[in-house]
């Protein structure tokens, strides 16, 4: 299955513009409605979803090279770990090392690339996932990445975020200054729209 997904993304990359935002996740991330969300929240940058049904951090670096390198992203939203709960339980140190290897590689390709590590959803307060999220936060801090915490169902009002974005655009600030959307906003928009 992963080979078919890689082949499909490789074909899509030929049509894509470089320098956008890339979602690199797994599971339900594959079905994030990026076009609709970008329109609703006035995200002007190109957003490409390169998520897989199931991907382990053990394979992530190789898959990144095959499916995302060609896009030369300026922002990468990493949401990997869902398929690694057992791997993390066996060797949290190896899990951490694989994550760091991926981040180091991304930075070696583009030193200015913004990277956000997105936590795993943990609505049932699973202790193992809670521990993984602590490790992901530590990795984000130690590697100078942002950490997007979506572990709990916090009250997030997408309508208020949308209204605020349109107000700022209407007075000309963001559009004229070409500011990049804060990673915190991108994480909430793309990963919490249906929370």
KELUM-263513 format. One record per residue (C-alpha): x, y, z; residue in one letter; residue number from 1. Coordinates in nm, 3 decimals, padded with zeros to 5 digits, m for minus. Layout:
N
PT         x         y         z   aa     i
PT         X         Y         Z    A   NUM
...
//
This chain:
195
PT         x         y         z   aa     i
PT    00.000    00.000    00.000    X     1
PT    00.275    00.248    00.093    X     2
PT    00.445    00.196   m00.245    X     3
PT    00.124    00.298   m00.426    X     4
PT    00.096    00.609   m00.209    X     5
PT    00.460    00.700   m00.275    X     6
PT    00.409    00.658   m00.650    X     7
PT    00.096    00.877   m00.640    X     8
PT    00.271    01.153   m00.443    X     9
PT    00.569    01.145   m00.679    X    10
PT    00.333    01.209   m00.972    X    11
PT    00.161    01.492   m00.785    X    12
PT    00.496    01.653   m00.701    X    13
PT    00.554    01.710   m01.072    X    14
PT    00.250    01.942   m01.066    X    15
PT    00.323    02.110   m00.733    X    16
PT    00.500    02.438   m00.663    X    17
PT    00.804    02.440   m00.438    X    18
PT    00.828    02.619   m00.108    X    19
PT    00.486    02.553    00.043    X    20
PT    00.359    02.384    00.356    X    21
PT    00.369    02.004    00.378    X    22
PT    00.166    01.786    00.612    X    23
PT    00.361    01.464    00.678    X    24
PT    00.142    01.244    00.892    X    25
PT   m00.050    00.922    00.903    X    26
PT   m00.391    00.774    00.963    X    27
PT   m00.675    01.024    00.946    X    28
PT   m00.431    01.297    00.835    X    29
PT   m00.452    01.150    00.486    X    30
PT   m00.809    01.283    00.463    X    31
PT   m00.752    01.640    00.583    X    32
PT   m00.953    01.863    00.346    X    33
PT   m00.667    02.105    00.285    X    34
PT   m00.829    02.303    00.001    X    35
PT   m01.146    02.377    00.196    X    36
PT   m00.959    02.466    00.515    X    37
PT   m00.714    02.692    00.334    X    38
PT   m01.002    02.876    00.168    X    39
PT   m01.203    02.905    00.490    X    40
PT   m00.909    03.037    00.693    X    41
PT   m00.745    03.242    00.417    X    42
PT   m00.420    03.046    00.417    X    43
PT   m00.242    03.189    00.114    X    44
PT    00.052    02.949    00.101    X    45
PT    00.029    02.624   m00.092    X    46
PT   m00.047    02.330    00.138    X    47
PT    00.039    01.977    00.028    X    48
PT   m00.079    01.673    00.219    X    49
PT    00.177    01.393    00.198    X    50
PT    00.027    01.172    00.468    X    51
PT    00.000    00.794    00.463    X    52
PT   m00.250    00.539    00.589    X    53
PT    00.021    00.403    00.815    X    54
PT    00.382    00.509    00.845    X    55
PT    00.636    00.439    01.113    X    56
PT    00.906    00.679    01.222    X    57
PT    01.144    00.396    01.129    X    58
PT    01.053    00.448    00.760    X    59
PT    00.980    00.821    00.771    X    60
PT    01.321    00.948    00.657    X    61
PT    01.328    00.727    00.347    X    62
PT    00.968    00.814    00.262    X    63
PT    01.036    01.185    00.317    X    64
PT    01.322    01.171    00.068    X    65
PT    01.101    01.003   m00.192    X    66
PT    00.785    01.206   m00.151    X    67
PT    00.863    01.547    00.000    X    68
PT    01.221    01.645   m00.093    X    69
PT    01.115    01.751   m00.441    X    70
PT    00.873    02.006   m00.290    X    71
PT    01.149    02.193   m00.102    X    72
PT    00.897    02.289    00.167    X    73
PT    00.934    02.606    00.371    X    74
PT    00.717    02.450    00.645    X    75
PT    00.676    02.087    00.751    X    76
PT    00.408    01.971    00.993    X    77
PT    00.521    01.633    01.133    X    78
PT    00.244    01.419    01.278    X    79
PT    00.410    01.079    01.295    X    80
PT    00.393    00.832    01.581    X    81
PT    00.044    00.688    01.565    X    82
PT    00.181    00.364    01.415    X    83
PT    00.474    00.360    01.660    X    84
PT    00.311    00.305    01.999    X    85
PT    00.456   m00.047    02.029    X    86
PT    00.796    00.063    01.893    X    87
PT    00.803    00.347    02.147    X    88
PT    00.717    00.105    02.429    X    89
PT    01.005   m00.124    02.323    X    90
PT    01.264    00.151    02.279    X    91
PT    01.175    00.511    02.346    X    92
PT    01.539    00.611    02.290    X    93
PT    01.539    00.461    01.939    X    94
PT    01.206    00.633    01.866    X    95
PT    01.359    00.966    01.974    X    96
PT    01.671    00.905    01.761    X    97
PT    01.465    00.828    01.449    X    98
PT    01.262    01.146    01.498    X    99
PT    01.579    01.351    01.541    X   100
PT    01.734    01.196    01.229    X   101
PT    01.431    01.307    01.028    X   102
PT    01.448    01.662    01.164    X   103
PT    01.823    01.689    01.106    X   104
PT    01.774    01.576    00.746    X   105
PT    01.493    01.828    00.684    X   106
PT    01.710    02.108    00.822    X   107
PT    02.006    01.995    00.613    X   108
PT    01.794    02.042    00.300    X   109
PT    01.665    02.387    00.403    X   110
PT    01.810    02.562    00.707    X   111
PT    01.518    02.807    00.713    X   112
PT    01.248    02.539    00.702    X   113
PT    00.993    02.582    00.980    X   114
PT    00.914    02.250    01.146    X   115
PT    00.627    02.174    01.381    X   116
PT    00.601    01.844    01.563    X   117
PT    00.233    01.774    01.623    X   118
PT    00.136    01.569    01.928    X   119
PT   m00.077    01.259    01.904    X   120
PT   m00.442    01.298    01.996    X   121
PT   m00.498    01.153    02.340    X   122
PT   m00.864    01.216    02.416    X   123
PT   m00.883    00.900    02.630    X   124
PT   m00.580    00.996    02.843    X   125
PT   m00.381    00.687    02.743    X   126
PT   m00.062    00.681    02.954    X   127
PT    00.156    00.543    02.672    X   128
PT    00.046    00.813    02.428    X   129
PT    00.089    01.071    02.704    X   130
PT    00.449    00.958    02.748    X   131
PT    00.508    00.970    02.370    X   132
PT    00.377    01.326    02.362    X   133
PT    00.621    01.422    02.640    X   134
PT    00.903    01.284    02.426    X   135
PT    00.775    01.467    02.117    X   136
PT    00.764    01.793    02.316    X   137
PT    01.119    01.733    02.438    X   138
PT    01.238    01.659    02.082    X   139
PT    01.070    01.976    01.954    X   140
PT    01.234    02.185    02.225    X   141
PT    01.579    02.031    02.182    X   142
PT    01.573    02.058    01.801    X   143
PT    01.435    02.415    01.791    X   144
PT    01.105    02.309    01.638    X   145
PT    00.759    02.422    01.738    X   146
PT    00.534    02.182    01.924    X   147
PT    00.168    02.165    01.827    X   148
PT   m00.032    02.025    02.114    X   149
PT   m00.355    01.864    01.997    X   150
PT   m00.358    01.590    02.263    X   151
PT   m00.676    01.703    02.434    X   152
PT   m01.007    01.834    02.311    X   153
PT   m00.948    02.191    02.410    X   154
PT   m01.214    02.441    02.326    X   155
PT   m01.116    02.589    01.992    X   156
PT   m01.352    02.813    01.807    X   157
PT   m01.278    02.786    01.435    X   158
PT   m01.534    03.057    01.356    X   159
PT   m01.354    03.306    01.583    X   160
PT   m01.019    03.218    01.420    X   161
PT   m01.173    03.263    01.075    X   162
PT   m01.331    03.598    01.171    X   163
PT   m01.000    03.722    01.316    X   164
PT   m00.811    03.620    01.001    X   165
PT   m01.059    03.799    00.776    X   166
PT   m01.049    04.112    00.993    X   167
PT   m00.668    04.127    00.973    X   168
PT   m00.677    04.069    00.598    X   169
PT   m00.949    04.330    00.550    X   170
PT   m00.732    04.603    00.703    X   171
PT   m00.440    04.501    00.486    X   172
PT   m00.177    04.393    00.736    X   173
PT   m00.106    04.028    00.665    X   174
PT   m00.158    04.029    00.292    X   175
PT    00.056    04.338    00.237    X   176
PT    00.336    04.227    00.469    X   177
PT    00.344    03.870    00.333    X   178
PT    00.377    03.729    00.685    X   179
PT    00.380    03.357    00.725    X   180
PT    00.091    03.214    00.921    X   181
PT    00.203    03.116    01.274    X   182
PT    00.261    02.742    01.303    X   183
PT    00.028    02.726    01.604    X   184
PT   m00.259    02.852    01.384    X   185
PT   m00.176    02.608    01.105    X   186
PT   m00.176    02.313    01.346    X   187
PT   m00.515    02.411    01.491    X   188
PT   m00.667    02.474    01.149    X   189
PT   m00.542    02.156    00.983    X   190
PT   m00.553    01.905    01.269    X   191
PT   m00.837    02.028    01.493    X   192
PT   m01.107    02.133    01.248    X   193
PT   m01.323    01.831    01.341    X   194
PT   m01.230    01.797    01.710    X   195
//
